[in-house]
Amino acid sequence: MTASKKRNDDRSSQAFSRPQSSAPSHSYTHVAGSSNLNRRGDSSSKAVQQFSADARLHAVYERSGESGKLFDYSESVRTTNQSVPEAEMTAYLSKMQRGGLVQPFGCMIAVDEVSFSVIAYSENAREMLGLAPLSARSLEGSNFLTIGTDVRTLFTPSSSLLLEKAFGAREITLLNPIWIHSNSSGKPFYAILHRNDVGIVIDLEPAKTEDPALSIAGAIQSQKLAVRAISHLQSLPSGDIKLLCEAVVESVRNLTGHDRVMVYKFHEDEHGEIVAESKRPDLEPYLGLHYPATDIPQASRFLFKQSRVRMIVDCHAPSVPVIQDETLKQPLCLVGSTLRAPHGCHPQYMANMGSIASLTLAVIINGNEEDCAKGTSLQKLWGLVVGHHTSARYIPFPLRFACEFLMQAFSLQLKMELQLASELAEKHALRTQTLLCDMFLRDSPIGIVTQSPSILDIVKCDGAALYYEGKYYPLGFTPTEAQIKEILEWLSAFHGQLTGLSTDSLADAGFPGAASLGDAVCGMAVARIRTGDFLFWFRSHTAKEIKWGGAKHDPQDKDDGQQMHPRSSFKAFLQVVKSRSLPWENAEMDAIHSLQLILRNSFQDNGSNSKAVIQGQRMDLELQDMDVLRSVAREMVRLIETATAPIFAVDLDGHINGWNAKVAELTGLPAEEAMGKSLVHDLVHKGSQETADKLLFHALRGEENKNIELRLKTFGSDQNKQAVFVVVNACSSKDSANNIVGVCFVGQDVTGERIVMDKFISIQADYKAIVQSLNPLIPPIFASDANTCCSEWNTAMEKLTGWSRSEIIGKLLIGEVFGGCCEVRGQDAIANFMIVLHNAIEGQDIERMPFSFFARDGKFVQVLLTANRRLNMDGRVIGAFCFLQIASPELQLALKVQRQQDQKCVSKMKELAYICHEVQNPLAGLRFSHMLLGSTNLSEDQKQLLETSAACKKQIDKVMKDVDLETMEDGSMELEEVEFVLGSVMDAVISQVMFIQRERGFHLIREIPEIAKTLALYGDQIRIQQVLSDFLLNMARSSPSPEGWVEIQLNPSFRETLSGTTIARIEFRIICPGEGLPAELVQDMFWSNRWASQHGLGLGMCRRIVKLMKGEVQYIRESERCYFTVILQLPVVKPALRIT
């Protein structure tokens, strides 16, 4: 081999890090030529490379002549690795996003958001809106469209008002579509609005009816069809992604009527595959087709993330140019436009496959915050659902909107299936580790190829081999011994310093003898055990793994490879991968690396009792594992016993064998008396016995049920009390052999809510009197008619949302009320609400579904939504009835009084009431003194001290109202969120520790950034002040004196949400030297329900308050110091810095 060749091979190697161990250093390399390295961080670089390939393909197409007739697609795909000039790349991306052309089935107008003046419009807009041509400007009363025209003059007054309202919305897309009429012709249009970098783009699609009510009815019918399809998806058995994909293509085809609907899945190496298909019987099937990554360019994939629905009505229709203001610096961005014209060779590709119209729906999988922290996107384009039609086809916007909802539900379901598959893969990895241990304990390394299981079972491969002490032991499809020696010589010459190597193409990796291996051996993974000894795994070419259900992919097929067609794409893909295997995945390489380490270490041990030592170590590990399991089991039992939720369990005969403290408290039946009783016959009311019996029947067969209501009897002193209602989840209990031995029930007490609901239902005939009642026990209630328009909006809803009944009645609850007036966070929330509302109208009652929205004043409201079908006197469905459950103080107090019957609790409440009442007198005196001081001439320092004193007084008021600690424990305490300045809170917190600081003589160190002192936030100021002061005082008491110190640090950071809200993440750290808090205080804070001291009670309650605010608190003890860490995330009212 020449020196030049050697340099090329060196450049083709890409090293990646492997887990380090105590064994000698191991260096692994993945050699270039892989279609997929499957490494985090490589995806972005692969995307950039693919952008370049896409740009080159586009440039070749445009240079190939009119209509691309001279374009050789297959050859171009194979040569896309050539470099692309930066100018070509820029031009390519600009044409994709700013092509200046729209489809002719509608028209487009771009408007300046402030002045409403037109800054761009499509050439067909005048004709479509029925406007006079520019030559007729002199005609009196005529409307004209030109640059600078006020867009409101083009539409009727009522339509203009709708546009003005939409322009003021924060999330303008949530209001789509807007029903407007041309001022000249009176024709109706769907107006679909979105913002871009220069203004608002209005896409106008002609509507088929002039009656808005009919349009609404059509939209509602589309939503109902989507909801039924979603319900079907959710009813499918889990664990089968193929079945889920097949169901979604059938549902989309039923909704849209397309001749063919397919699911395209994107693989990790960016190439695609059709994994599901529903089609007309006479059409050629494409199921199983693979195609190169260039078939769907990266720029198009990026656009699908921005606009998830893409419709092409007629690929033969000539595109319409966009006329724009000459002062705009660049062509108008059409990324979000529903009318954006198809780009480049895509229309010809469609025409070649006999497709005239298409509808493409993006399948977006949302990632987790860990991925975001590592620099990867929270959103991944998993694939596309594509509909094709053999003639021109227009899908109205409401139906496309329904399809988008369906895709959101499909994406959520798909994400759960992918997570399930990931969990199964993790279990397989554990089984692999067991397999490695089994190999490790064998008498001789030769056993890993001569016995079963063997190294073939470690990873998916076509062959494996061991080269040990100069002898060759092959399994499956492998190179000959002579060929393996050539491979060893090549490894020694070019990769001698490495202990491992993997490639999916030996030819591309530079192995000179790759051609002689044929298609049977393309990919290889190798691990060096010691000098001269190696393990090999081999894979055949990728095409061997691929089957196309539509046609043979024999090289003798006579298709015209120059034409862009699915069969040509498939052939091009096969040509690209003909010398490559499937890529080696992370888990597979980890398994290989683990086996390598085990064997290397075993060879280093030359003692005769090495196996005994290993077995002894294994036994020690097993004993350690048993201790851990016992500890975990004890902790689980303790958690169940002390849980605030009712938990009970039964054996195979339905007799109680578990009964925690909470269910004992609710029913009045102690655990020792409950044991052995029959759940169905002794503990459940007669009305719930059938339900409980069915629950047991299904759970004992492994079928788990959720959110089932049971009515339990009460006993003892509570026997005269009404029954206890619990909503339970039932799951099977299994032993170590995975045999079902009983059923465990985890419940939630809904007795209080059920009482309120029963009272409401009992007088449903006169529900208006209750709905409009000012009684604080009546929850917020709203209702819809059969078309999801709001027909009821009670006083409590007015108070909660800030929107009056007159402003809401008659509006669509989906989009106009929730999504318009009451803004929500993202389309997923709207989709879930739409599903709930339609299911309720169809008769599927929904209870206690988490729901959130923004009130009129911007406050974020979180509630539980219950929805039920509404019937008239004739039993006909007239809509849905919904009410929201919030943790109001009045409702919590009413439920608390019902639960507290014994005299001891009443006595304690009297004592607390006395203290709270009597302390008001000195507090009133303090308030009066503050008022007098505030009216005098005070210096700025004195005013600051007075403000700090007032904050401390408010904290006393707040604590004195905390007579119901259970609201803190169960998380139902209501936070009072207000605007506040963080510096004021810190002044009040520090003032509370000054007396003890002077008494004990320690140093108080404050490390608070200047930006934090003026930072304006939104949250419960007094609760934050209470928590921080309690933690600081306890650390002050624990600090050694007089030479000790206490330090309080504050570290803010910022991020922006998708809705534009700035969130401040603030980390408070309170530090002191020495041993820190006594062990009993730490026990009280984190684990106890019965506190040993008042300080422990305070710490425990403060920890619960932090948890209620969605924060985190930790106590860490190090060798020479200890510290509290409190992390809170709060919205910024007025950003104190510029976020970049």
N, C-alpha and C positions, 0 to 999 in steps of 0.2 A: 504493500500500500504506500502511496506517495505521501510526502510531508504535507503537501497541500490538502490531501484528503484527511490526514490526521487533524490538521487545524480546523477543518470544517466539522469533523466529529466533535472536537472539543467545544466548539461554539454551540453545537446542537444540544449539549447536555444542560439540563436545568436542575440544580440541586434544590431539595426541599428538606426542612428540618424534621427530625424524628425524635420521639421521646428519649431522653437520656437516662442512663442507668449506671449502676456501678460497674458494669462490664466495660471492656475496652471500647473506645470511641467507635461509633458506627456511622458510616456515611452512606446515605441512600441517594440515588439519582433516578429521576424519571427522564428518559431520553425523548427528545423532540420527535414529533411524528404522531403524537397522541391526538386523537380527536377530543379527548377530555382528560384533563389532569384531575378533575374532581377535587380541587382544592379551593377553599375560601380565599378570596382575594384574586384568583385567576379569572373569575367571571367578568370583572370589569375590563381586564386586558384583552380577554377574548372578544368582548363586545366591541372594543376599539378596533381590533384586527378585522372583525366582521364588517364594521362600518366601512373600512377601507376596501374590502372585497366587494361590498355592495356598490360603492361609488364607482369602482372600476367596471363592474358589470353594466351599470347604467351608462357610463361613458361609451363603452363598446356598442351598446344598443343604439344610442343616439347617433353614432357615426356610421351605422349600418345601412342608412338610407331610409326612404319613406316607409313608414309602418313597420320598420325593422325586418323587412323581408330577407335581408342578407345576414341576419343575426344568427350565428351558430351557438345555440344555448349550451349544449353539452360541452363543447370545447371551451367556451368562456368560463363555465363553472370550474373546470379543471385547472384553469390558469389564473384564478383570482388571487393567487399569492404574490403577484407582481406588485411593485410599489405604485402608489397613486399620488400624483402631485397635489399639493395642498389646495391649489385653486380648484381642481376637479372635485375634491372633497367638499369644499365650501359651497360650490355651485350645486352639488348633489343635495346637500342638506337644505339649502335655501329653496330648491324646487319642491322638495317634499313638504316643507312647512309654509312656504310663501310662494306657491306656484302661480297665483293670480288668476286661477280658473275655478269656476263652480259648475255643478251639474245643472241642467236646464229644467229639472222638474220643480224648482222653486227659484226664488230670487233672494238677494242678500243686500243689506244696507248696514254700513258701519257708521257709528255715531259717536261724537264727542260726548263724554258722560256728563260734563258740566253744562255745556251750552245747548245740547240736543241737536247740534248742527251736523249735517251729513259730511263725513270725511271720505267715504268710499261707497260704491254701489255696483252691482252687477249690471251689465248692459241690458238684460231683459227685464229689469225692475220696472221701468216706465210702462212697458207693454203689459206686464202681469198685473200691475196695480191699476191699470186703466187711466194712466196719467197722460196729459197732453204733451206732445213733443216740444222740444226747445224752440222750434220754429214758430210755435203758436203762443209765445210769451205775451204777445199784445192782447190776447183774448182776455176779457175781464172775467174774473171768477174761476179761472183755470188754475189747477194745482200743477206745480212743476217739481221735478226732481233733478237737482244738480248739486255740485259741491257747495256746501254752505247752507243748503235748505234746512229749515227746522223740521225735523222728522215728524213732529206732532201734527203738522199741517197736512200730512199725507193720509191720516187716519181719522176716523170719526172721533168726536169729543170724548165719548166714553172709552174708546180704545186708547186715546192719548193719556187719559187719567190712569189707566192700567199700566201703560209704559212708564209714566212718571213714578208710580209706586214701585214698580219693579226696579227702576234705576237706583232707588234708595235702599234696596235690600242688600244685606251683607253677603248672602249666598244667593246670587241671582238665579243660578241654575235650578234651585229647588222650586222656583215658581213656574218652570216650564211645563206644558206650553201655555202661552197666553193667547186667549181667543180675541182677535182684533178684526176690524173691517176697514177696507179701503175707503177713503173719503170720496173718491171719484166714482168708483164702480159699485161700491157697497159689497164687494166680494169678501167672504170670510177667509181668514188665514190662521194657521198655527204659527205663532211667533215663538221661535226658540232662541233664547238670549244667552250670551256668554261674554265674559270680559276677556280682552287681550291686552297687549302692551300699550295700545294707543286709545282705547275706548271700549265701546260695547258693540258687538256684532249681533245683528238681528237676522236670523234665517227665517224666511217666510215661505211656508209650504201651503199651497191651496187646500182648503178644506172642502169636503164633499157636501156639506149641509149648511144651510144658513141659520139653523136653529141651535144656539149654544146648548140648550137643554139636551138635545139629541147627541151632541158631541160629548157632553158629560156622561150621558148614559152609555155611550160607546166606550168611553175611557173606563168607566166602572166595570163594564162587561169584560174588557180586556184584563183589568186587574183581577177580576174573579177567576178568569181562565188561568192566569198566572198563579194565583193562590192555590187552585186545585192541582196544578202541575207541581208546585212546591210541596204540597201535602203528600203527593205521590212519591216525590223524591225522599221525603223524610220518613216515609213508611217502609222504604226498602231495607232489607237486612244489611247489617254492617259487614265490612270485611271484603267487599267486592266492588272495586273501583270500575271494573269493566261494566258491570250491571248498572252502576250509577250513570256512566257515560251513555250507555244505550238508552236509558230512560230519558235523559235530557235531550237527546237528538229527536226522539219521538215527540216529546213535549213541544219543542221549538217548531218542529214541522207541523204539528197540529195547530199551533198558534198562528204561524205565518203562511202556511200553505205552500212552502217552497218544494220544488221537485226533489231536491237532495239537501240533507243537513248532515254535517260531519263534525266530529270533535278532533281537532288537531292538538297533539301534545308536543311541546318543545322538550327535547332531551338536553342533557347538561352540555353537550358539545354544540348546541344551538341548532342541530338539524331537527326536522319534524317528522311526525308519524300520525297517520289517521288511525285512531283507536276505536272509533265507533261511527256508524253510518246508518241513516235511514233514507230510503230513496224510492223513486218510482221503479216498478219492476223492470221496465224496458231499458233503464240506464245501466251503463257499465259500472260495476262496483269499484270503489277506490279503497275499500277497507284493507288496512295493512300496508298501504303505500308509505314509503319513506321518501323524503326529498331533502336536497341540500339546504343549508342555512340561508343561502342567498334567495331562495324562493320567497321568503317573507323577510325583507331587509330589517336591520336593526332600527333604522329610522322609523319604519312603520310600526315596529313593536313599541318603540317609545311613544308614538302617537296613540296607540291603543291604551296605554296607561293613562293618557290625558283625556281621551274621549273613548269610552268603552263600547260604543255602538257605531258601526260604520255601514252605511247603506249605499249601494250603487244601483240605481234604478234601471239604467240602460247603458251598457258599455259602448254601444254604437253611437249614442247621441253625442253630437259635437258639444264640447265644453264652452261655457260662456265666460268671456273676459271680465275682469274686475277693473272698473275705473276708479282711481283714487286721487286724493288731493296731492298735488305736486310737492307740497311742503313736507310730506311724510318722508322720513329718511330712508326707508326701505319698503319693499312690497308688504302688503297687509298680511299679518299672520292669520292663517285659516285652520290652525291646529284643532280648535274646538268646534269648527263649523260642520253642521250636518250636511252641507251642500258641497264640501270640498271635492274637487274633481279627482278621479283616479290618476295616478302618476305613472309616467314611464311606460314600461312594457306590460303593465298589469291588464289593461283592456284587451290587448292582443292575446295574452295568456287565457283570459276568460273566454274570448271568442273561439280560440283553438279547441277548448274543451267543451264547446257547445253551450256555454253559460252566458246569458245576457244580463241577468240581474243577480245581485248577491246581497247578503246581510251578514255582517261579521260581528260577533259578540266576544268581548275579551273576558277571559277567565283569570281573575286576579286573586292570588292567594296572599293574604296578609301575613307578614312575618311577626316575630316577637321583638320586644325591646332589646333583648340580648343581641340580636342580629344588627339592630340599629346602632348599638353601642360599639359593635365591631366594625362599623363603617359600611355595612351592607344595607340594601334598601329594605324598608318595611313592606314593600309591595313587590311581588314577583309575578310576572306574566307566565302563568303555567301553560297556557295554551289558548286556543280559540274555538268557538262554536260557529261554524260557517254554513250559511244556507245559500244554495245556488238554484237558479230558475232558468229555464230554457227560453223564456220570453221576458219582456220588460215587466217589472213588478214593483209597485210602490207599497210600502208598509207604513200606514199612518203613525204619527208620532206616539199617540197613546199606546198603540200595540207594541211599538219599539220600546217604550218606557216599561211596559209590562215584561217584555223579554229581558230588559236590563235587571229588573227585580228578580226574575227567575235566575239570572246568572249570579246575582249576589247570593241567593240561597244555595245554588249549586256550588259556588265557591266555598261557602261555609261548610257544606256537607263534604265536599272534596277535601278540605283541609283536615276535617276530623278523620276521614279515611286515611289520608297520608300520615297523620299522627299515629293512627293505629298501626299502619304498616311500619312506621319507624319504631314503635314499641316492640313489634314482633321481631324487627331486625336486631334490636338490643337484646332481646331474649335469645336470639340465635347466636349473638356474640358471646353471651354467657355460656351457652352450650358449647361453643367453639373453645372457650377457655377450659371447660371440663375435658374436652377432647384432647387439648394440648397437655393437660396434666396426665391423662391416661397414657399418651405417647411418652411423656417424660419418665414414667415409672417402668418402662419396658426394659428388658435385659440388654438389648443391643440396639443401636441406632438403625440397624438394617430392618428392624421391625416396622419402622414407619412406612416402608414400601412393600413388605412381605406379609403384613398382617392386616386385619380389618378392625377398626377403621384405619385408613392410610392417609398420606398427605394429599391424596385426591379429594378428601372430604373437607379439607381446610377452606378452599376457595373453589369457585366455579371455574373449571378448566377442562380442556380436552385431553390433557396429558400432564404427567409429572415425572420427575426423575431425581435420583440421588446419585451423586458422583462421590464415592467414599473410598479412600485409600487406593486410588487408581482404578477402581472398578465402577462399572456403570450399571445402575438398576433402574430401568425405565418402566413406566406405567402408562397405558393408553397411547394416544397419538403423540409421538415424540420424535426428535431427530435420531438418526443412527449414531452409533458410538463414534464413528469418524467425524460426523458433523458436530457432535457435542464437543469433541476435542478442538475443532475449529472455533467454536463459540468461546471455549475457554481461552484459547490463544488470543482471540480478539479482546476479550475482557481483560486479560493480563496486559495487553499492549496499550489499550486506550482507557481502561477504567480500573487499573490495578490498585489504586488507593481506596477504592470503594468496597464496602461490605455488602452492598445490595444494589440492584438495578431493576427497573421495570420499564417496559415499552409496549405499545400496542402495534408497533411496526418495526420489525428488525431491519427491513429494507431502508426505511427513512432514518433509522438510528445509525446507519452506516455499516452494518454487518455485511461484508463482501459476499458471503455465501447465502444470503437471504433468498435469492432466486432459486437455488437448488432445493430449498426446503418446500417450495410449492405453497399451495393454499392451506395445507394442513397445519403449518406452524407459521403464524404471523406475529403474535404477541408473546412476550416472555417476561416472567418475573424470576429473579435469581437472588439467592441469599447465600453468602459465604459463611460456612460454619467455622472453619479454621483453614489454614493454608492448605490449598489443594483439595478441600472438600466443599461441595456445593449442593444446594437444593435448587431444583428448577420446576417451574410451572409453565405450561404452554397453552396457547389459545389459537384456534383457527380463525380465518378471516370473518369479518362481520357479516358479510352477505350470507354466510351459512346459517346465521341465526335469524335471517329475515325471510318472512313469507308474505307475499302479496295475494290477498284473497281475490283480487280482480283479474289478474292476468299473469301469465308466466313472465319471468324476467330472464328469458334465455337470450344469449347474445345474438341468436339468429333471427330474433323478431325484426320485422320490417318497418317498425315505426320510424318516422322522420325525426332523427335526433336533433336536427337543427331547429325544429319548431318547438315553441314553449307549450308544453302539455304535461299533465301529470305523469304519463308514461315516460316522457323524455326526462322529466325531473328525477323520476325513480332511477332511470338508467344512469343519469349523471351522478346520482348519489352512489349507486353501486360501483361506478367507475372510480369515484373518490375513495371508497372504503375497501376496494378489492384486495389491497395489501395490508389491511389493518384488522385488528381484533377488537373486541369490546374492551373499553378501558378498564384498568385496574382501580377498584374503588378504595376509599380510605380504610374501610373496615377490613377489606381483604388484605391490604398491605400491613395493617396492624396485626392481623392474625399470623401472617408470614413472619413479621418481625419478632413477635412473641415466641414463636417456635424456634427461630434462629437463636434468640437469647438463651432459651432453655437448653438447647443442644450445645451451645458454646460453653455454658457454665458446667454442663455435665461432663464434657471432655476435659475440663480443667481439673476435675476431681478424680485422681487416680487411685484413691483408697478402695480397698475391697468392700468396705461397708458403706459405700456411697448411697446405695439404694436404701439401706436401713436409716441412714441419716435423713435422707429425703422423706422417707415415710414418717420418721419422727417429727420432722418439721411440719409435715402435712397434718399430723395428728394434733400438734400444738396449735396450728392455725384453726383446725376444726373446733378444738376446745375454746379458743378465743371467740370464734364465730358463735358457739353455743352460748357463751356468756353474754355476748352482745344481743343475741336473740332473746335471752331471758330478760335482760334489762329493758329491751324494747317492749317486750310483752307486758312487763310490769308497768311501764310508763303508759302503754295503751289502755290497760285496765284502769289506771288512775285517771287518765283523761276522760274515759267513758263515764266513770263513776261521778266525776265532778263537773261534767259538761252541763252547760246551761240549757241544752236541748234535751227533751225526753228521749231516752234510748232504752229499748227492751229487746229481749231475744227469746226464742222458743226452740225446743228440740224438734225431732222428726215427728213426734206425736202432737205437736202444738202446745206443749206445756212450757210455762215460763221457766227459763234458766238464767235469765239476766234481767235486772230491773234497777235502773240507776236512780240517783237521789232526786233528779228533777221530775221523773214520772211518778216517783213516790210522793213528792210534794204536791203534784197536781191532783192525784187521785185520792190522797190520804191513806194509801195502802203501803205499809212498810215493805221493804224488799224481802225480809224473812217470811212474811205472810204471803207475798205474791208467788214465791217459788213453788213450782209444781202445779199451780192453778192452770186451767185451760184458758187460753186467750179468747177463743171464740165463745165458749159457753159461760165463763165465769167473769170475764173482765170487760167484754165489749157489749154495748147496748144491743138490744134485739134488732134495731133498725140497721146496724152495721155488721151484724153477724155474717150475712151472706157475702158482703164485701171482704171481710177479714178471711173468710174461708177460701175465697178465690185467690186472695193475695198469697195465702199459705200454699195453696195448690200449685200456683205458678212458680213461686220462689223456690219451693222444694224440688222443682224440675229445672232450676237454673235460669228461669225467666224473671228478670228483675222489673219492678214497677216503681214509678215515681209519682209524688204529689197526689196520693190517695188519702181521702179524709176518713178518719175513724172516730167514732163516738165512744169514749171510755166511761165506765161507771165510776162513781166516787164512793168512798168508804169512810168509816169512822165518824169523826166530828164533822166531816165534809159531806156526809151522806145526804143531807137535805139540800145541798148545793146542786145546781144544774150540772148536767153532764159536761165532761171535758172533751173538747174537739181538738184533735191533732191531725195535721197533714203529715203523712209518713212516706218515706222511701223504704222499700223492702228489698233486701239483698240476701243471697244465699250465704250461709256460714259453712266453711269447708275446713277439713282437717289437713294434716301434713301430706296425706296421700291424695289430696284434691277431691275427696269425697264429700258430698253435701251432708252436713250433720244437723242443720237447723236453719233458722231464718233470723236475721237481725233487722230491727226496725229503728230508723232514725227519724225523729219527728220534729214538728214545730207546733207550739201551742197557739191555736187560732180561736180560742174560746171567746175572747172579748170581741174580736172582729165578727165572729159568727153570730153573736148575740145582736150586735148592731144590724147585721145583714138580715137576720130573721125578723127583727122588728120592722125593718124597711119593707121586706117582701110581704109581710102580713097585711100591709095597707097599700099595696101596690096600685090598687084601683084609684086611689086618691094621691098618687105619687107627687103631684105638683106641689101639694101643701108641704111635703117633706123636702122636695128638691129645693124649693125657694126659701126654706126655713133658715133663720139666722142662728139656730142652735149650733153651737160649736161642735157637737157630737156628730152632726151630719157632715159626711166627707164631701170633698169636691166631686161633682157629678156632671157628666155631659152625655148627650145621646146623639145618635145619628139616624137618618132615615135610610131607606133601602139603597140609596145612591151615595151613601157615606157623607151626605151633607149634614151639618150640625143642626139638630132640632131642639136641643136643650143645653143650657149652660147656666148652672146654678150660682148662687151668691158666693159659695165657697170657691168655685172655680174663678169667679171674678177677682176674689181676694188673692188667690194663689198666683194667678197669671198676670193680673193687672189689666186684662182685656174685658170690657163690659159685654153683657149679653147682647145688646143691640149691635155691637161691632162684629160679633162672631156668628150669630144665627144665620143660617142659609149658606155659609161658606163650606167648601169642601174641607173635611177634617184632615184628609191626606193632602199635604202640599200647601193649602192655603192657611189653615189654622196651625197645624203642627208642621213646620217647615217654612211657613211664611210669617204669620203673627208671632207664634212661639217657635223660635228657631231651634233646630235640633243639631246634634253633632253628626253630620255625615249622612250619606244615602242609606247606610246599613240600618240606622235607627228608623228612618222613614219606611224602609222595606219591612222591618219587623212589625212596626205599628200597622202597616197596611195588611199584613198577613193576619194579625190578631183581629183587626176590625172585620175583615171579610169572613174569617172563620166564625166569629161570633154571630154574624148575620146568617151564616149557614147552619148555625146550631151547635157549634163547638165552643162551649164556654171556656174562657181563659181566666185563671185566677192568679193574682199576685205576681204578674210579670214585671220585672224591673223596667222602668221607663223614665226618661229624663228629658228636659227641655230648658230653654231660657225664658224666664218671665220677661214682661215688658221692660222692667227696670234693669235687665241684664243679669239678674240673679239666676244661678244655675239650680234647677229644682230636680230632685230625685225622689221618685215615688214608686209605689207598686200599683199596677193597673189590673183591674178586674173587668172583664167584658162579658155580657150575656145578651142573648137574642131577645128582641122585643116582639111581642105578638099583640094583635088587636083582639077584640072580643070574639071575632070569628076564627081565631087561630092563625091568621095570615101574618107572615113576617113583615114587619114595618121598619126594621132597623136593628140597632144594637144599643144597649144601655151600658155605660161605663162609669166606674167610680175609681177614684184614686185614694190610696191609703197613705197618709203621712203621719209621722210620729208627733202629733200635736200634743201639747201638755195636757189639754183637757181630756183627750181620749186615753192617754196613758194613765192619768189620775183615776179615771173611771174604772179602767181595767184593774188598776192596782187595788182599789178599794174592794172590788169583788173578790180578789184573791186573798186579801188579808182579813181573816175572820177571828183568829185567836187573840186573846186579851193581851198577851205580851207585846205583840206588834202594835196594838192600839195604844198601849201605855208608852211605848217608846216614841210613837208619833206625837203623843201629848207633850212629852218632855222636849222634843225637838221644836214643837210649835211654841212652847213657852220661851225657850231660848231665843228663837227667831223673832218673837214678838218683843221681848224685853230689850234685845240689843238694838232695836230700832230707835229707841229714845236717845242713847248716846250718839248713834250715827246721825240722827237729826241735828243734834248739837254740832257735830263736826261739819255737816253740810252748811249750817248757818254761819259758822266761823269762816269756812272757805268763801262763802258769799261776801262776808264783810271784808275779808282780806283782798278778794278780787276787785273790790271797788276802791281800794286805796292805791296810792302811787307806789308801785313796786318796781324794783330794778328787773332787768331781764333774767338775772340769776334767780331772784326771788319768784318771778313768774314761773320759771322752769321747776323750781321746788314745789310750788303750789300745784302745778300740773301733775307732777309725780305723785304728790300726796292724794290728789283727786283720783288718779288711776288706782292707787292702793285701796282707797275707799270703795271704788267700784268692785274691786276684787273681793272685798269683804262682803258686799251686797250679794255678789254672785255665789260665793261659798255658802252664805246663810240660806240661799234658796235651794241648795243641793240636799234637800231632806230625803230625796228618793234616789239612793245610790244605785238601785237596781237598773235605772235607766242608763247609767254608765256601764254597768256590767254586761247588759244585754245589747248595748250599742244603739239604744233608741233615744238617747238624749239629744235634744235639738240644739244645734250650734247657732249662735247669733253672729252672723257674718257681717262685718262692717268694714269701711275703709279705715286704715290706721297707718301711722308712721312707725317703722320698726325702731327708730332711735328712741321714741317715747316709751315703748315697751321695755327696752333695755335699761333705760333710766329707772323705771319703776321696779324692775327686777333687782337691779344692783342696790337700790335704796333699802330693800328689805333685808339685806345681809350686812348692812353697815354697823348695826349695833353689836352683833356677835363678832364682827371683825375687830371692833375696838376692844371688846371684852377679852378675846383670845389672843389678840396681838399678831395675827398672821397678815401676810401681804396679799392684797387683792390685785390681780393683774388682769387688765382688760385689753383684748386684741380685737377691736371692732373696726373694719374698714370704713373710711369716710362715706363711701357710696351707700353703705348699709344704714347710716344714721338718718338719711333723708328718703330712704326707700319706702314708697307708698304701696301697701298691699291690701288684699281683700281676704278677711278671715275673722275668726273669733278672737279678738284682741285680748279680752280678759282671760280666756282659757289658756292662751299661749303664755300670757304673763304668769298665771297661776302655776302652770307646769314648770316653766323655767325657774321661777323663784323657789319652788319646792326642791327641785334637783340641786340648785345652787346652795340652799341652806343646809341640806343634808351633807353635801361635800364640805361645807364650812365647818360643820360640827365634827367631821371626821379628820380634818386637817390637823397635823401636829402643831402645837403651839409652845413657845411664842415664836419660834423661828420658821414656822411652816408658811405655806402659800396656797392660794386658790387662783386658778386662771380660767377665764371664760373667753372662748374664741368664737368667732362668727365668720363663716365662709359662704358667701352667696355665689350662685351661678345661675344662668338663664338659658331658656330654650323657648322656641315658638311652636305653638300647635298649628294644625292644618287650618283652623279657623282664624288664625292671626293673633290669638291671645298669647301674651308673654307670661310664662310661668317661671317664678323664682324658686329654685331649689336651695334651701338655706340649711346649712349644717351648723348646729350649735354644739360646742364641745366644752365641757366643764371638767377641769383637771385639778387633782391635788396629789401631793406626794404621800408615800407611806402605804399602809395596808388598806386604807379606804373604808368603805362601809362595813359594818358588822355583817357576818354571814346571815343572821336571822332577818336583817332588813332586806338583803338581796332575795332571800327566800320569800319574804312577804310580798316583795314587788313583783316577782315573776311567776311564782307557783302557788302561793297560798290562797285559800278562800276564807280562812279564819286567821286574822292578823294577830301577831304577838305584841304589837305596839301601835300607837297612833301614828308614829312616823312611817311605819310599814304600811298602814292603811292609806296614808296620803300618797306614798310612792306608788302603791298599786293602782289607786284611782287615777293618778296622773298618767301612768302608763296606758290605762284604758282610754283616757281622753286623747292622748297622742294617736292611738290606734283609730279612734273615732274620726280623727282629722286626716285619716289615710297616711299618717306619718310612721316613723320608725324610731325606736328608742333602744339603746344598747348600753350595758354597763360592762366595762372591760377592766380587768385587773392585771397589771403587768408587774415585773419584779420590783420596781422602785416607785411606781405611781399607779393611779387608777383614774378612770374618767367615764363620764356619761357622754354619749353621742345621741343627739336628737336631730332628726332630719324631717323637715316639713316642706311641702310643695304648695305654694300659694300663688294665685293670680296677681300680676302687677297692675295696679290701678293706673299709674302714670309711669311709664318706663323711665327708669333712672339712668339708663345708658342705651346706646344704640346697638342693637343686636345685628351682627353681620354673619 
